[in-house]
């Protein structure tokens, strides 16, 4: 299985690529955050829970028409990437950090949990 940070970077790429060249660090982090929302929303959807994805799409539909049109194009590309390259990966991204260096390069670190890990953690809390 691919490192979650590499897979997440792939899903966030359409958001990142839509930024202007001189985008702020905050905007770059927001682009990655949008990728995390797409990743987790689709992973939960594959697990049978549509709440996060429904909330995300409701947010997108609430945008002004010109922003919605741009966002829809970017989200579609991100979803296409997730479905084509990572469809069976239903890990949930829990923690992530984007470090942007002075030279403009960026490093993404991320942690995720697999479905079995969540069930085991929940079981330990209930037993203990």
MMTF fields as JSON, N, C-alpha, C and O atoms, coordinates in Angstrom:
{
  "mmtfVersion": "1.0.0",
  "mmtfProducer": "UNKNOWN",
  "numBonds": 511,
  "numAtoms": 512,
  "numGroups": 128,
  "numChains": 1,
  "numModels": 1,
  "chainsPerModel": [1],
  "groupsPerChain": [128],
  "chainIdList": ["A"],
  "bondAtomList": [4, 2, 8, 6, 12, 10, 16, 14, 20, 18, 24, 22, 28, 26, 32, 30, 36, 34, 40, 38, 44, 42, 48, 46, 52, 50, 56, 54, 60, 58, 64, 62, 68, 66, 72, 70, 76, 74, 80, 78, 84, 82, 88, 86, 92, 90, 96, 94, 100, 98, 104, 102, 108, 106, 112, 110, 116, 114, 120, 118, 124, 122, 128, 126, 132, 130, 136, 134, 140, 138, 144, 142, 148, 146, 152, 150, 156, 154, 160, 158, 164, 162, 168, 166, 172, 170, 176, 174, 180, 178, 184, 182, 188, 186, 192, 190, 196, 194, 200, 198, 204, 202, 208, 206, 212, 210, 216, 214, 220, 218, 224, 222, 228, 226, 232, 230, 236, 234, 240, 238, 244, 242, 248, 246, 252, 250, 256, 254, 260, 258, 264, 262, 268, 266, 272, 270, 276, 274, 280, 278, 284, 282, 288, 286, 292, 290, 296, 294, 300, 298, 304, 302, 308, 306, 312, 310, 316, 314, 320, 318, 324, 322, 328, 326, 332, 330, 336, 334, 340, 338, 344, 342, 348, 346, 352, 350, 356, 354, 360, 358, 364, 362, 368, 366, 372, 370, 376, 374, 380, 378, 384, 382, 388, 386, 392, 390, 396, 394, 400, 398, 404, 402, 408, 406, 412, 410, 416, 414, 420, 418, 424, 422, 428, 426, 432, 430, 436, 434, 440, 438, 444, 442, 448, 446, 452, 450, 456, 454, 460, 458, 464, 462, 468, 466, 472, 470, 476, 474, 480, 478, 484, 482, 488, 486, 492, 490, 496, 494, 500, 498, 504, 502, 508, 506],
  "bondOrderList": [1, 1, 1, 1, 1, 1, 1, 1, 1, 1, 1, 1, 1, 1, 1, 1, 1, 1, 1, 1, 1, 1, 1, 1, 1, 1, 1, 1, 1, 1, 1, 1, 1, 1, 1, 1, 1, 1, 1, 1, 1, 1, 1, 1, 1, 1, 1, 1, 1, 1, 1, 1, 1, 1, 1, 1, 1, 1, 1, 1, 1, 1, 1, 1, 1, 1, 1, 1, 1, 1, 1, 1, 1, 1, 1, 1, 1, 1, 1, 1, 1, 1, 1, 1, 1, 1, 1, 1, 1, 1, 1, 1, 1, 1, 1, 1, 1, 1, 1, 1, 1, 1, 1, 1, 1, 1, 1, 1, 1, 1, 1, 1, 1, 1, 1, 1, 1, 1, 1, 1, 1, 1, 1, 1, 1, 1, 1],
  "groupList": [{"groupName": "UNK", "atomNameList": ["N", "CA", "C", "O"], "elementList": ["N", "C", "C", "O"], "formalChargeList": [0, 0, 0, 0], "bondAtomList": [1, 0, 2, 1, 3, 2], "bondOrderList": [1, 1, 2], "singleLetterCode": "X", "chemCompType": "L-PEPTIDE LINKING"}],
  "groupTypeList": [0, 0, 0, 0, 0, 0, 0, 0, 0, 0, 0, 0, 0, 0, 0, 0, 0, 0, 0, 0, 0, 0, 0, 0, 0, 0, 0, 0, 0, 0, 0, 0, 0, 0, 0, 0, 0, 0, 0, 0, 0, 0, 0, 0, 0, 0, 0, 0, 0, 0, 0, 0, 0, 0, 0, 0, 0, 0, 0, 0, 0, 0, 0, 0, 0, 0, 0, 0, 0, 0, 0, 0, 0, 0, 0, 0, 0, 0, 0, 0, 0, 0, 0, 0, 0, 0, 0, 0, 0, 0, 0, 0, 0, 0, 0, 0, 0, 0, 0, 0, 0, 0, 0, 0, 0, 0, 0, 0, 0, 0, 0, 0, 0, 0, 0, 0, 0, 0, 0, 0, 0, 0, 0, 0, 0, 0, 0, 0],
  "groupIdList": [1, 2, 3, 4, 5, 6, 7, 8, 9, 10, 11, 12, 13, 14, 15, 16, 17, 18, 19, 20, 21, 22, 23, 24, 25, 26, 27, 28, 29, 30, 31, 32, 33, 34, 35, 36, 37, 38, 39, 40, 41, 42, 43, 44, 45, 46, 47, 48, 49, 50, 51, 52, 53, 54, 55, 56, 57, 58, 59, 60, 61, 62, 63, 64, 65, 66, 67, 68, 69, 70, 71, 72, 73, 74, 75, 76, 77, 78, 79, 80, 81, 82, 83, 84, 85, 86, 87, 88, 89, 90, 91, 92, 93, 94, 95, 96, 97, 98, 99, 100, 101, 102, 103, 104, 105, 106, 107, 108, 109, 110, 111, 112, 113, 114, 115, 116, 117, 118, 119, 120, 121, 122, 123, 124, 125, 126, 127, 128],
  "secStructList": [7, 7, 7, 2, 2, 2, 2, 2, 2, 2, 2, 2, 2, 2, 2, 2, 2, 6, 1, 7, 6, 6, 7, 7, 2, 2, 2, 2, 2, 2, 2, 2, 2, 2, 2, 2, 2, 2, 2, 2, 2, 2, 2, 2, 2, 2, 6, 6, 7, 7, 2, 2, 2, 2, 2, 2, 2, 2, 2, 2, 2, 2, 1, 7, 2, 2, 2, 2, 2, 2, 2, 2, 2, 2, 2, 2, 2, 2, 2, 2, 2, 2, 2, 2, 2, 1, 6, 6, 7, 7, 7, 3, 3, 3, 3, 3, 3, 3, 3, 3, 7, 6, 6, 1, 7, 3, 3, 3, 3, 3, 3, 3, 3, 7, 2, 2, 2, 2, 2, 2, 2, 2, 2, 2, 2, 2, 2, 7],
  "xCoordList": [0.848, 0.0, 0.898, 1.924, 0.506, 1.248, 1.249, 0.282, 2.338, 2.374, 1.204, 0.916, 0.535, -0.648, -0.279, -1.075, 0.898, 1.279, 1.4, 0.982, 1.968, 2.092, 0.727, 0.453, -0.127, -1.473, -2.274, -2.982, -2.162, -2.882, -2.39, -3.19, -1.08, -0.52, -1.114, -1.432, -1.258, -1.835, -3.276, -3.667, -4.053, -5.455, -5.56, -6.464, -4.656, -4.68, -4.105, -4.308, -3.403, -2.71, -3.609, -3.176, -4.84, -5.681, -5.962, -6.043, -6.108, -6.313, -5.043, -5.095, -3.902, -2.613, -2.325, -1.898, -2.562, -2.284, -3.183, -2.843, -4.317, -5.223, -4.793, -5.343, -3.813, -3.346, -2.434, -1.748, -2.428, -1.458, -0.038, 0.162, 0.915, 2.308, 2.785, 3.6, 2.287, 2.724, 1.75, 1.64, 1.056, 0.072, 0.75, 1.9, 0.022, 0.547, 0.66, 0.058, 1.442, 1.551, 0.183, -0.161, -0.591, -1.939, -2.809, -3.539, -2.735, -3.518, -3.063, -3.887, -1.774, -1.255, -1.735, -2.085, -1.745, -2.246, -3.749, -4.23, -4.472, -5.91, -6.146, -7.091, -5.316, -5.444, -5.257, -5.992, -4.27, -4.063, -5.252, -5.704, -5.756, -6.923, -8.122, -8.871, -8.299, -9.39, -9.166, -10.113, -7.912, -7.591, -7.909, -8.404, -7.62, -7.948, -9.459, -9.928, -10.216, -11.681, -12.197, -13.072, -11.649, -12.061, -11.674, -12.493, -10.425, -9.945, -10.833, -11.37, -10.983, -11.748, -13.223, -13.846, -13.782, -15.182, -15.432, -16.414, -14.548, -14.714, -14.415, -15.075, -13.409, -13.094, -14.273, -14.641, -14.858, -16.022, -17.222, -17.992, -17.378, -18.459, -18.32, -19.307, -17.086, -16.835, -17.121, -17.432, -17.016, -17.311, -18.801, -19.234, -19.583, -21.027, -21.522, -22.691, -20.65, -21.032, -20.93, -19.825, -22.051, -22.058, -22.072, -22.041, -22.117, -22.298, -21.22, -21.542, -19.957, -18.889, -18.94, -18.812, -19.129, -19.188, -20.396, -20.296, -21.524, -22.723, -22.484, -22.895, -21.828, -21.52, -20.577, -20.747, -19.589, -18.636, -19.327, -19.103, -20.159, -20.843, -21.868, -22.083, -22.504, -23.414, -22.649, -23.119, -21.469, -20.63, -20.311, -20.449, -19.886, -19.532, -20.724, -20.576, -21.894, -23.096, -23.504, -24.221, -23.065, -23.427, -22.554, -22.851, -21.491, -20.591, -21.266, -22.153, -20.858, -21.364, -21.07, -20.102, -21.888, -21.827, -20.427, -19.986, -19.716, -18.384, -17.408, -16.588, -17.491, -16.627, -17.027, -16.169, -18.341, -18.825, -18.309, -17.871, -18.358, -17.914, -16.448, -16.079, -15.613, -14.189, -13.983, -13.213, -14.673, -14.526, -14.982, -14.333, -16.079, -16.598, -15.571, -15.378, -14.916, -13.897, -12.732, -12.245, -12.295, -11.161, -11.545, -10.787, -12.711, -13.176, -13.337, -12.94, -13.909, -14.067, -12.726, -12.623, -11.7, -10.373, -9.81, -9.209, -9.997, -9.515, -10.228, -9.591, -11.534, -12.313, -11.873, -11.728, -11.662, -11.214, -9.889, -9.707, -8.978, -7.691, -7.872, -7.263, -8.708, -8.941, -9.515, -9.059, -10.511, -11.153, -10.25, -10.319, -9.409, -8.536, -7.288, -6.818, -6.754, -5.445, -5.471, -4.541, -6.534, -6.558, -7.942, -8.294, -8.715, -10.118, -10.261, -11.189, -9.371, -9.493, -8.858, -8.944, -8.228, -7.577, -8.61, -8.948, -9.102, -10.142, -9.63, -10.394, -8.314, -7.756, -8.291, -8.598, -8.396, -8.85, -7.64, -6.919, -7.434, -6.346, -6.734, -7.768, -5.882, -6.172, -5.341, -5.868, -4.082, -3.172, -2.358, -1.936, -2.147, -1.279, -0.626, -1.144, 0.525, 1.242, 1.987, 2.712, 1.796, 2.517, 3.586, 3.281, 4.846, 5.966, 6.454, 6.79, 6.49, 6.934, 8.272, 8.375, 9.283, 10.639, 10.856, 10.083, 11.916, 12.236, 12.41, 12.127, 12.877, 13.087, 11.799, 11.826, 10.667, 9.383, 8.995, 7.854, 9.924, 9.577, 8.695, 8.73, 7.922, 6.984, 7.137, 7.454, 6.905, 6.941, 5.627, 5.245, 4.941, 3.679, 3.896, 4.389, 3.521, 3.529, 2.085, 1.334, 1.709, 0.332, 0.286, 1.123, -0.71, -0.981, -2.428, -3.3, -2.653, -4.017, -4.263, -3.332, -5.53, -5.887, -6.708, -7.528, -6.461, -7.217, -8.478, -8.537, -9.481, -10.721, -10.484, -11.123, -9.585, -9.333, -8.743, -9.068, -7.878, -7.278, -8.352, -8.315, -9.301, -10.377, -11.194, -11.512, -11.539, -12.344, -11.589, -12.172, -10.279, -9.478, -9.385, -9.488, -9.193, -9.115, -10.438, -10.456, -11.533, -12.851, -13.084, -13.628, -12.679, -12.867, -12.054, -12.547, -10.824, -9.986, -10.637, -10.622, -11.211, -11.837, -13.063, -13.317, -13.799, -14.987, -14.635, -15.344, -13.535, -13.124, -12.438, -12.526, -11.746, -10.891, -11.593, -11.013],
  "yCoordList": [-1.172, 0.0, 1.242, 1.28, 2.225, 3.476, 4.256, 4.205, 4.977, 5.854, 6.817, 7.35, 7.039, 7.897, 9.322, 9.99, 9.793, 11.155, 11.292, 12.303, 10.284, 10.325, 10.232, 10.944, 9.357, 9.22, 10.505, 10.957, 11.085, 12.317, 13.466, 14.264, 13.548, 14.588, 14.46, 15.461, 13.231, 12.974, 13.487, 14.08, 13.265, 13.69, 15.212, 15.827, 15.812, 17.259, 18.027, 19.236, 17.345, 18.006, 18.929, 20.036, 18.537, 19.468, 20.781, 21.841, 20.71, 21.923, 22.766, 23.987, 22.104, 22.796, 23.445, 24.597, 22.697, 23.21, 24.384, 25.158, 24.526, 25.628, 26.947, 28.003, 26.881, 28.089, 28.917, 28.368, 30.224, 31.039, 30.715, 30.216, 30.999, 30.671, 31.307, 30.722, 32.489, 33.204, 32.992, 33.853, 31.873, 31.593, 31.58, 31.165, 32.036, 32.062, 30.642, 29.7, 30.523, 29.231, 28.802, 27.621, 29.751, 29.445, 28.861, 27.895, 29.438, 28.932, 27.522, 26.675, 27.279, 25.941, 24.907, 23.781, 25.303, 24.386, 24.137, 23.019, 25.187, 25.032, 24.082, 23.295, 24.142, 23.235, 21.786, 20.899, 21.553, 20.191, 19.777, 18.634, 20.705, 20.409, 19.985, 19.085, 20.623, 20.235, 18.81, 18.036, 18.473, 17.106, 16.102, 15.009, 16.48, 15.612, 15.411, 14.301, 16.484, 16.368, 15.421, 14.594, 15.549, 14.633, 13.206, 12.294, 13.005, 11.66, 11.027, 9.938, 11.71, 11.143, 10.985, 9.988, 11.953, 11.845, 10.617, 9.903, 10.367, 9.202, 7.902, 6.889, 7.925, 6.71, 6.332, 5.161, 7.319, 7.04, 6.602, 5.737, 7.189, 6.789, 5.313, 4.578, 4.887, 3.473, 2.568, 1.389, 3.111, 2.357, 2.38, 1.737, 3.125, 3.165, 4.369, 4.419, 5.347, 6.552, 7.749, 8.151, 8.318, 9.408, 10.795, 11.788, 10.896, 12.213, 13.228, 14.372, 12.834, 13.783, 14.213, 15.397, 13.243, 13.569, 14.459, 15.41, 14.149, 14.973, 16.404, 17.357, 16.555, 17.886, 18.641, 19.839, 17.945, 18.571, 19.029, 20.148, 18.176, 18.561, 19.662, 20.516, 19.655, 20.754, 22.079, 23.102, 22.041, 23.242, 23.735, 24.922, 22.819, 23.202, 23.826, 24.825, 23.237, 23.761, 25.126, 25.864, 25.473, 26.759, 27.908, 29.071, 27.595, 28.628, 29.444, 28.937, 30.691, 31.464, 30.729, 29.973, 30.947, 30.165, 30.087, 28.999, 31.21, 31.168, 30.337, 29.604, 30.448, 29.643, 28.174, 27.292, 27.912, 26.535, 25.864, 24.714, 26.569, 25.991, 25.584, 24.488, 26.474, 26.155, 25.015, 24.091, 25.082, 24.051, 22.691, 21.677, 22.667, 21.403, 20.748, 19.534, 21.536, 21.004, 20.403, 19.32, 21.115, 20.652, 19.4, 18.431, 19.421, 18.263, 17.049, 15.941, 17.249, 16.132, 15.476, 14.25, 16.292, 15.743, 15.005, 13.941, 15.555, 14.913, 13.576, 12.585, 13.551, 12.311, 11.293, 10.107, 11.76, 10.847, 10.199, 8.996, 10.973, 10.432, 9.408, 8.338, 9.739, 8.819, 7.51, 6.435, 7.593, 6.384, 5.575, 4.346, 6.243, 5.546, 4.966, 3.9, 5.651, 5.271, 4.732, 4.045, 5.041, 4.686, 4.206, 4.344, 3.655, 3.322, 2.389, 2.545, 1.437, 0.455, 0.902, 0.198, 2.058, 2.569, 3.379, 4.502, 2.793, 3.461, 3.872, 3.994, 4.079, 4.624, 6.042, 6.737, 6.453, 7.793, 8.619, 8.232, 9.747, 10.649, 11.329, 11.991, 11.152, 11.724, 12.966, 13.987, 12.892, 14.011, 14.25, 13.313, 15.5, 15.85, 17.199, 18.032, 17.382, 18.646, 18.928, 18.079, 20.117, 20.567, 21.542, 22.595, 21.185, 22.048, 22.682, 21.987, 23.999, 24.721, 25.372, 26.185, 25.002, 25.483, 26.839, 27.256, 27.511, 28.84, 28.844, 29.841, 27.722, 27.662, 27.343, 27.206, 27.226, 26.977, 25.517, 25.202, 24.618, 23.199, 22.874, 23.555, 21.84, 21.461, 19.984, 19.163, 19.672, 18.295, 18.019, 18.744, 16.973, 16.59, 15.322, 14.312, 15.399, 14.218, 13.964, 14.894, 12.695, 12.368, 11.029, 10.153, 10.893, 9.631, 9.269, 10.131, 7.98, 7.514, 6.223, 5.538, 5.911, 4.648, 3.823, 4.339, 2.538, 1.589, 1.196, 1.385, 0.659, 0.27, -0.663, -0.506, -1.623, -2.575, -1.871, -2.22, -0.881, -0.135, 0.607, 0.641, 1.197, 1.923, 0.984, 1.307, -0.178, -1.143, -1.645, -1.804, -1.897, -2.384, -1.315, -1.63, -0.067, 1.028, 1.176, 1.336, 1.124, 1.246, 0.09, 0.295, -1.119, -2.288, -2.148, -2.494, -1.65, -1.469, -0.472, -0.684, 0.619, 1.622, 1.02, 1.328, 0.184, -0.395, -1.439, -1.582, -2.173, -3.224, -2.669, -3.253, -1.52, -1.01, -0.07, 0.451],
  "zCoordList": [0.0, 0.0, 0.0, 0.68, -0.752, -0.893, 0.42, 1.181, 0.681, 1.856, 1.764, 0.692, 2.873, 2.863, 2.448, 1.788, 2.817, 2.431, 0.919, 0.355, 0.256, -1.211, -1.876, -2.842, -1.363, -1.926, -1.71, -2.611, -0.532, -0.237, -1.117, -1.605, -1.317, -2.188, -3.591, -4.233, -4.055, -5.381, -5.459, -6.464, -4.42, -4.409, -4.258, -4.823, -3.513, -3.309, -4.497, -4.61, -5.366, -6.482, -7.308, -7.627, -7.674, -8.445, -7.704, -8.325, -6.393, -5.597, -5.582, -5.731, -5.402, -5.366, -6.717, -6.782, -7.795, -9.137, -9.514, -10.41, -8.846, -9.163, -8.523, -8.837, -7.631, -6.943, -7.85, -8.713, -7.656, -8.4, -7.927, -6.82, -8.763, -8.444, -7.144, -6.431, -6.835, -5.631, -4.46, -3.588, -4.436, -3.38, -2.007, -1.867, -1.023, 0.347, 0.903, 0.389, 1.956, 2.639, 3.149, 3.099, 3.633, 4.125, 3.008, 3.232, 1.82, 0.686, 0.298, -0.047, 0.355, 0.028, 1.055, 0.701, 2.317, 3.351, 3.167, 3.353, 2.802, 2.552, 1.372, 1.401, 0.354, -0.794, -0.357, -0.791, 0.503, 1.022, 1.88, 1.812, 2.686, 3.525, 2.666, 3.045, 1.532, 0.628, 0.114, -0.018, -0.172, -0.575, 0.523, 0.251, 1.774, 2.916, 3.009, 3.258, 2.808, 2.849, 1.773, 2.029, 0.569, -0.508, -0.15, -0.26, 0.281, 0.623, 1.694, 1.497, 2.824, 3.941, 3.58, 3.946, 2.868, 2.467, 1.603, 1.807, 0.639, -0.238, 0.494, 0.261, 1.391, 2.158, 3.055, 3.14, 3.719, 4.57, 3.736, 4.155, 2.574, 1.68, 1.298, 1.267, 1.009, 0.693, 1.892, 1.72, 3.095, 4.316, 4.657, 5.613, 3.867, 4.092, 4.863, 5.246, 5.1, 5.846, 4.908, 4.544, 4.516, 3.529, 4.158, 3.431, 5.471, 6.109, 5.74, 5.42, 5.776, 5.48, 4.02, 3.711, 3.118, 1.693, 1.396, 0.621, 2.009, 1.815, 2.296, 1.635, 3.432, 3.955, 3.033, 2.809, 2.503, 1.594, 0.312, -0.147, -0.262, -1.5, -1.241, -2.101, -0.067, 0.277, 0.334, -0.163, 0.945, 1.003, -0.412, -0.709, -1.274, -2.644, -3.371, -4.074, -3.2, -3.857, -3.314, -3.99, -2.115, -1.52, -2.025, -1.756, -2.749, -3.255, -4.356, -5.042, -4.531, -5.67, -6.983, -7.068, -7.986, -9.228, -9.829, -10.199, -9.938, -10.548, -9.712, -10.265, -8.383, -7.509, -7.565, -7.568, -7.609, -7.688, -8.952, -8.911, -10.065, -11.337, -11.265, -11.686, -10.728, -10.577, -9.594, -9.857, -8.458, -7.432, -7.965, -7.709, -8.694, -9.233, -10.151, -10.097, -10.985, -11.889, -11.098, -11.421, -10.065, -9.254, -8.466, -8.427, -7.845, -7.069, -7.993, -7.632, -9.167, -10.113, -10.433, -10.468, -10.666, -10.96, -9.751, -9.898, -8.576, -7.356, -7.127, -6.77, -7.332, -7.189, -8.236, -7.938, -9.459, -10.52, -10.123, -10.313, -9.583, -9.143, -8.024, -8.05, -7.046, -5.923, -6.435, -6.046, -7.305, -7.814, -8.74, -8.745, -9.519, -10.458, -9.798, -10.195, -8.803, -8.262, -6.84, -6.418, -6.097, -4.672, -4.229, -3.057, -5.132, -4.831, -3.633, -2.84, -3.492, -2.416, -1.104, -0.097, -1.115, 0.092, 0.874, 0.501, 1.96, 2.748, 4.134, 5.091, 4.205, 5.439, 5.627, 4.658, 6.874, 7.209, 7.661, 8.581, 7.006, 7.372, 8.68, 8.774, 9.684, 11.006, 11.258, 11.7, 10.99, 11.233, 9.981, 9.303, 9.691, 8.573, 8.844, 9.588, 8.217, 8.375, 7.077, 6.559, 6.575, 5.395, 5.854, 6.414, 5.612, 5.941, 4.652, 3.693, 4.636, 3.449, 3.781, 4.699, 3.023, 3.259, 2.592, 1.73, 3.007, 2.475, 0.957, 0.293, 0.418, -1.035, -1.807, -3.03, -1.088, -1.741, -1.833, -2.169, -1.54, -1.572, -0.37, 0.656, -0.523, 0.535, 0.866, 0.005, 2.118, 2.592, 3.304, 4.222, 2.879, 3.498, 4.312, 3.808, 5.57, 6.443, 6.843, 7.138, 6.848, 7.196, 7.907, 7.685, 8.766, 9.453, 9.166, 9.057, 9.047, 8.773, 9.53, 9.954, 9.687, 10.333, 9.362, 8.602, 9.412, 8.604, 9.367, 10.582, 8.69, 9.379, 10.562, 11.603, 10.424, 11.51, 12.725, 13.86, 12.499, 13.606, 14.392, 15.622, 13.686, 14.371, 15.229, 16.373, 14.691, 15.435, 16.658, 17.731, 16.497, 17.623, 18.714, 19.899, 18.325, 19.3, 20.035, 21.256, 19.309, 19.918, 20.889, 21.974, 20.511, 21.355, 22.644, 23.717, 22.558, 23.748, 24.711, 25.923, 24.174, 25.027, 25.741, 26.905, 25.057, 25.634, 26.689, 27.686, 26.469, 27.395, 28.64, 29.721, 28.476, 29.55, 30.403, 31.356]
}
